[in-house]
Amino acid sequence: MLIGRGDLNVPVPELTISEVARQVGLQASAIRYYERIGLLPRAPRMSGQRRYDTTALYRLAIIQRARQLGFTLTEIRHLFFGFRDITRASERWRTLSQRKLAELDDLMDGIKAVRGVLKKLMTKCRCDTLDQCGKGIFQSTNRDVVARPLPASPRHREKYAKNLRA
């Protein structure tokens, strides 16, 4: 429902948190969390209950899509607040997507390196015991590319990708 105020039509907050949660497929606790960290504007209260308008559904849809695409909460915060107000949504997505694609490229390089080592283990390992295997790995650490666990943060992934290329 909209209330007319001069030239503005303002959505009326009429959805409870459970209604919003049901419509977007989230737990109410997730909605409260997004509100607490500032990704979702604070909802007005009626009789002590949060009440949301339809714009909350749209904001939560953006948050969910961004999470599905692998964006962190910090990156999502940047999507909403890290640009000048006049920046179009398409430009915001384009900027963040370019960064995410570069991050994914680095991850894929790391994954390819790990796959190569795993394939080598499958075809070259003839050890009878894990001690033999450990000795071989230990002795070859200075000769072969060493498979390292994939790092979690973008900064560590960048460092990892540089080490692989060196």
ZAKOL-828625 format. One line per field, with one value per residue (C-alpha): residue number from 1; x negated, y, z. Coordinates in nm, 3 decimals. Layout:
% ZAKOL-828625
seq <- NUM:...
xx <- X:...
yy <- Y:...
zz <- Z:...
//
This chain:
% ZAKOL-828625
seq <- 1:2:3:4:5:6:7:8:9:10:11:12:13:14:15:16:17:18:19:20:21:22:23:24:25:26:27:28:29:30:31:32:33:34:35:36:37:38:39:40:41:42:43:44:45:46:47:48:49:50:51:52:53:54:55:56:57:58:59:60:61:62:63:64:65:66:67:68:69:70:71:72:73:74:75:76:77:78:79:80:81:82:83:84:85:86:87:88:89:90:91:92:93:94:95:96:97:98:99:100:101:102:103:104:105:106:107:108:109:110:111:112:113:114:115:116:117:118:119:120:121:122:123:124:125:126:127:128:129:130:131:132:133:134:135:136:137:138:139:140:141:142:143:144:145:146:147:148:149:150:151:152:153:154:155:156:157:158:159:160:161:162:163:164:165:166
xx <- 0.000:-0.122:-0.043:-0.047:-0.247:-0.247:-0.433:-0.578:-0.425:-0.572:-0.537:-0.348:-0.536:-0.288:-0.484:-0.596:-0.943:-0.798:-0.608:-0.923:-1.124:-0.870:-0.857:-1.235:-1.321:-1.536:-1.527:-1.401:-1.735:-1.915:-1.690:-1.759:-2.132:-2.127:-1.943:-2.192:-2.495:-2.330:-2.262:-1.890:-1.748:-1.606:-1.241:-0.985:-0.796:-0.426:-0.321:-0.682:-0.704:-0.921:-0.718:-0.864:-0.749:-0.808:-1.141:-1.283:-1.195:-1.385:-1.689:-1.693:-1.664:-1.979:-2.160:-2.060:-2.165:-2.498:-2.559:-2.471:-2.732:-2.997:-3.007:-3.106:-2.902:-3.174:-3.141:-2.762:-2.798:-3.020:-2.749:-2.499:-2.718:-3.056:-2.953:-2.826:-2.447:-2.416:-2.600:-2.363:-2.301:-2.438:-2.770:-2.791:-2.734:-2.981:-3.256:-3.207:-3.163:-3.494:-3.670:-3.491:-3.578:-3.947:-3.926:-3.763:-4.034:-4.298:-4.106:-4.080:-4.457:-4.505:-4.254:-4.428:-4.760:-4.606:-4.435:-4.770:-4.933:-4.640:-4.658:-5.033:-4.974:-4.721:-4.955:-5.303:-5.261:-5.379:-5.430:-5.338:-5.320:-5.236:-5.586:-5.733:-5.494:-5.582:-5.954:-5.905:-5.699:-5.950:-6.242:-6.070:-5.946:-6.242:-6.216:-5.843:-5.564:-5.417:-5.039:-4.924:-4.572:-4.360:-4.367:-4.044:-4.088:-4.135:-4.466:-4.599:-4.468:-4.660:-4.978:-4.916:-4.867:-5.192:-5.382:-5.249:-5.364:-5.713
yy <- 0.000:0.354:0.675:0.994:1.278:1.565:1.438:1.136:0.794:0.635:0.257:0.174:-0.064:-0.344:-0.671:-0.849:-0.998:-1.348:-1.247:-1.098:-1.406:-1.635:-1.431:-1.412:-1.754:-1.637:-1.690:-1.393:-1.395:-1.330:-1.031:-0.894:-0.949:-0.761:-0.482:-0.480:-0.455:-0.184:-0.369:-0.338:-0.010:-0.024:-0.115:0.101:-0.071:-0.103:-0.240:-0.345:-0.548:-0.463:-0.366:-0.369:-0.232:-0.392:-0.212:-0.442:-0.739:-0.582:-0.502:-0.857:-0.996:-0.803:-0.928:-1.288:-1.271:-1.116:-1.389:-1.658:-1.507:-1.527:-1.165:-1.108:-0.892:-0.627:-0.632:-0.611:-0.315:-0.155:-0.221:-0.023:0.243:0.248:0.462:0.812:0.828:0.914:0.597:0.372:0.020:-0.126:0.053:-0.065:-0.426:-0.392:-0.263:-0.530:-0.805:-0.720:-0.755:-1.081:-1.225:-1.145:-1.315:-1.621:-1.634:-1.646:-1.919:-2.120:-2.094:-2.230:-2.506:-2.607:-2.632:-2.848:-3.068:-3.119:-3.233:-3.465:-3.623:-3.667:-3.838:-4.071:-4.179:-4.156:-4.271:-4.629:-4.615:-4.907:-4.707:-4.350:-4.318:-4.388:-4.137:-3.875:-3.928:-3.881:-3.567:-3.428:-3.493:-3.347:-3.024:-2.834:-2.994:-2.987:-2.735:-2.777:-2.792:-2.547:-2.526:-2.270:-1.952:-1.800:-1.425:-1.235:-1.095:-1.444:-1.572:-1.298:-1.389:-1.758:-1.694:-1.493:-1.774:-2.027:-1.815:-1.766
zz <- 0.000:-0.076:0.108:-0.097:0.054:-0.188:-0.494:-0.315:-0.282:0.027:0.084:0.401:0.633:0.673:0.648:0.963:0.980:0.947:0.632:0.482:0.582:0.417:0.096:0.049:0.190:0.480:0.853:1.055:1.237:0.905:0.839:1.188:1.128:0.796:0.973:1.261:1.029:0.819:0.493:0.555:0.689:1.039:1.024:1.200:1.479:1.532:1.870:1.925:1.602:1.306:1.002:0.653:0.321:-0.017:-0.063:0.207:-0.014:-0.304:-0.091:0.047:-0.308:-0.401:-0.090:-0.162:-0.528:-0.435:-0.175:-0.432:-0.664:-0.393:-0.282:0.079:0.315:0.285:-0.093:-0.064:0.170:-0.096:-0.356:-0.151:0.007:-0.168:-0.463:-0.508:-0.483:-0.852:-0.963:-1.155:-1.025:-1.349:-1.301:-0.940:-1.046:-1.333:-1.105:-0.841:-1.101:-1.267:-0.932:-0.855:-1.198:-1.144:-0.805:-0.963:-1.231:-0.959:-0.779:-1.100:-1.150:-0.799:-0.857:-1.181:-0.997:-0.725:-0.987:-1.157:-0.834:-0.755:-1.101:-1.058:-0.722:-0.881:-1.161:-1.007:-0.647:-0.600:-0.224:-0.003:0.320:0.415:0.564:0.220:0.072:0.333:0.271:-0.103:-0.054:0.193:-0.040:-0.344:-0.185:-0.327:-0.672:-0.753:-0.736:-0.392:-0.368:-0.106:0.032:-0.146:0.062:0.184:0.150:-0.178:-0.051:0.021:-0.314:-0.493:-0.307:-0.382:-0.754:-0.771:-0.597:-0.848:-1.142:-0.992
//
